[in-house]
Amino acid sequence: MVLRAPGLGVLNPAAARLEVWGDPIAHSRSPQLHAAAYDVLGLDWSYGRRRVDEASFGAELAGLDGSWRGLSLTMPLKGVAHAAAVSRDRRAELTGAVNTMLLDTDGPRGFNTDVGGIVRALAEEGVTAVPRARIVGAGATATSALVALGELGADTVEIVARRPEAVEPLTVLGGRLGIEVTAAPFAASPSHDVPLTIATLPGDAPVGDAAADALAQTGGLLLDVVYGHWPTALSAAWGRAGGTARSGLGMLLHQALLQIRIFGHGDPDAVLDAEPEALQAMRRVLEAPATA
């Protein structure tokens, strides 16, 4: 069967190779997640991992032949993948980040499934709308978190960051989304309570106990995008405060499912055959001990 998605060229039906690229990459659980789903869906696709940095990305991409179907991109490649894509979905355009490439005859098409991964992970926690929220950290993942909050209806978002100037691009993005973005430093006394906090810091980022405890006491539900370093300083503070903290495994699960929709149909909104069964198989992978 030849797959054609709206606005895309014809995808080679024999293309069956996929990989996740990044640096570092040995920790990635994406190969196990994708393999579990492909098995349930009856797809004869292979999915591996490759260590690729920003400097080598262009040459590696140019070296792929017609046997390749798509790529998952992790740090630090989401920006260079955005630049290399011949087209991008709205979420990728807003964030400046591509974490999924569909390789078709017209060139690589870029998508951001991190945003949808956050939205779907929060829905599993009963959060389908939120008027205000807090983001901790102002790096690349914070842009996806902000777009996700916009899709959930947030009109005010406080961003806690060590460098106030790092919040400025997020303030501009907030303006495009109709969100009032304010910057706040790490401190022992946040100015107000929020029902939801999304932490986008690296897992080993140092956060002082006083600041972490104050954020926990005023931060509602915590979604920490980290899953490799657990508990993080923030999730530990939420535990001390008796709050609820969730790791980034839910986001990882759902962004991977959206990637598989793209690899299969060219559309992150196109539901897969046997999708509930595939999702359950992927959950079992996450419940098992991580392997290299």
N, C-alpha and C positions, 0 to 999 in steps of 0.2 A: 504493500500500500504506500502510495506517495502522499506525504503529509503536506498540506498547504494551509497556512494560517493567514488571516487578513493582513495585508500589508507586507507579507513576507514572500520570499521566493520559494521555490520547491526545495524541500529537504530531501537529501539523498536517502532513499529507504534502506540502503545497506549500511548507512553510517551507524556504527554501534559502539564507538569508543568515546568515553567521557573520563574526565579527571577533575580533581580539585587541586588548585595551584595556590601556593603561598609560601611565606618564609617567616617563621618555621612552619612545618606542615606535618611532622611525624605524629603530632598529638591529635590530628583531625579524626573525628568519628564519622565523617561523611561517607567514606567508602563502605563501612558496615551498614549505615542507614540506607544508602541507595541500593546496595546489593540485596538487602532484605525486601525492599519494595519491588525491585525488578523481578525477584523470584516469584512473588505473589502475583504480579501483573503478567507474568509469562513473557518478559522481555529479555531477549538474548543480547544484552548490552554488558559491556565491561566498564568498571569505574575504578580508577586508581588515584594515586596522589603523586604530585611532583613538586619538588622544591624549586620555586621560581621567584626571583626578586624583581624589583622594578626595572633594573638595568637590563635584565635578560628577557623581560616579558615580550617585547616586540619580536625578537628573533624566534622565541619559542612559538609564539602564535603563528608567525609566518611559515613555520616549518610543519604545520599540521596539514595532512592531506585529506582526501575526501572520505576517509574512513571515520572521521571524527564528527560527533554529533553535538557536543557541547562541553562547557567548562563551568565549574564552580570556582569562584575567586574569593580568597580570604585576604587578610592583611599581609603585605601592604599594597595589594594590587587593585583595590577597588577604584582608585582614581585613574590609574593608567588604563584599566579596562574600560572605564567610562569614555576616555579620550579615544580609544581604539574602535569603539562600537560605531557601526554605520547608522544605527538608530537606537533609541532608548525609550523605555516606557516612562510614564509620568513620574513614578516614584524615583527612578534613576535620574531623571532630569532635575527633579527638585533637590535631591540629596547630593548630586555630583558623584554618586557611587554606583558601580555595577558589580554585583556579586554573582551574576549568572550570564553566560553567553550562549546563545543558540547559534550554531555554525551552519548557515545555509548558503545557497549559491550566490546570494547578493552580498555576503560578508557577515561578520559577527553582529548579532542583535543583542543589545544590552538590557538587562532587567535588574531591578533591586527587589529581592524577596525578603530582605531583612525587615522592611516595614511591615509587610503582611505577616511575617513570622511573629513580630511583637503583638500586632493586633489580635491574631488568632490565639497566641499564648495567653494574653490577658482575658480573652473571652472565656477560656477554660477556667479562669479564676472568678468568673462572674462579672468581669468589667467589660461592658460593651459601650459605655459612655462615661465621660469624665469631664467636669467643667474646668478643673484646674489641676495642675500636677507639678512635680519637681523632677528635674533631670540632674544627676550628679555626674560631672565631667562634661567637657566641651570639645571632645575629639570627634573623629569621623563618625563613630556610631551614634553620637548625640544627634546628628542630623536625621538619621533614620528614626530615632526615638521621637524627635519633634514632629516629623511628618506623620508618624503613627498616632501621636496625640491629637494632631489636627484632624485625622480621620475619625477619632473618637469624640470629637466635638469640643476639645479644650479651647478656651479662649484666653487663658493666662497660664504661663509656664515660667517657673523660676529655675534658673540654671546655676547650680553651685559649682564654681570653678576656682582654681588657684590663681589663674591669670584672667582678670576681667576683660582684657582685650580679646581673649580667645572666644568670648561670647558674642562679639560683634557680628560675625557672619551668621550666627544663629538668630540674632535679632533681625537681620535683614530677611532671612528665610521665614521667620515668624510673621513678618509683615506681609509676605506673599501669601501666607496661609491664613491670615486674619487672626493671628495669635499675638497677644502682648507678651513679649519675652523680657524678663528682668534678670539681671546678674546679681549674684550674692556670693560672698566669700565663704570658705569653710569657717564656721564659728560655733561657739557653744550655745548660741541662742537664735535659731531661725525665727524670722519675723511672724510666721503664720503656719497653720496646719494645712496639709494637703491630704487628699484621700489616696494618692498614688505617687510613688517615687520610682523612677527608672534609673538605675545606676549603670553607667557606661565606662567606668574606670577599668584599667587592666586588673587582673585578679590579684596581683602582688603590689598594687598601688598602696602606699602607706597612708592611712587616715588615722588621725589622733582619736583616742577613745572619747574625749569630751565632745568633739565635733560629731563623731559617729553616733554617740548616744543621743545627742540633741536632734540629729536628723531622724533617728529612729522614733523618738518620742513624738515627732510632729509629722511623720512621713507617710502614714497609712500603709497600704500594701507595698512591699518592695519587690520589683522585678529587677534582678541583677543579671545582666547579660552574660556574665562570666559563668562557665561551667567546669573549666579545668582546674581552677583553684577554689576549692570550697571547703569550709566556709571562708568567705571574704571578710575583711574588717567590718564592712557594712552589714552583711548578713548576720555576723556574730552580734553586732549591736542590736539588730532587730530581735534576735533571740533573747538578749538580756532584757529588752523592753517588753517582752511578751507579744511581739508583733509577728506578722506573717511575712516570710521572705521566700521567694522562689528564684531558683537559678535560671541560667540561660538555656537549660536543656529543652524547655518548651519552645522557645524561640528557634533553637536549632532544628528541632523536629519539624515545625511547621514551615520554616523557610525552605527546608529540604523538600517537603511535599510540594510546595509551589514550584520549586525547580523542576521536579519530575513532571509536573503538568506542562511546564514550558518545553522540556525536552520531548514530551510526547505529542503536544498539540500546538506549541508555539504561543500558548495563552495561559497565564497564571490563574485565570478564572474558569478554565475548562476542566470540569471534574473528570477524574480518571475512572475507567471501569474498575470495579473491585477496590475503590479507594478506601473504604473503611477497613477492609482486611489488610491492605497495604500499610495504612497508618498504624494499625495494631501491631503488625510485624516490626515496624520501625520503633514503636514504643518498647517492645521487648528487647531490642538492641540497646536502648538507653538504660534499661533496668539491669542489664548485664554489666559485669565489670569491664571498664575500658581496656581495649587492647591496642597495640601499635598497628 
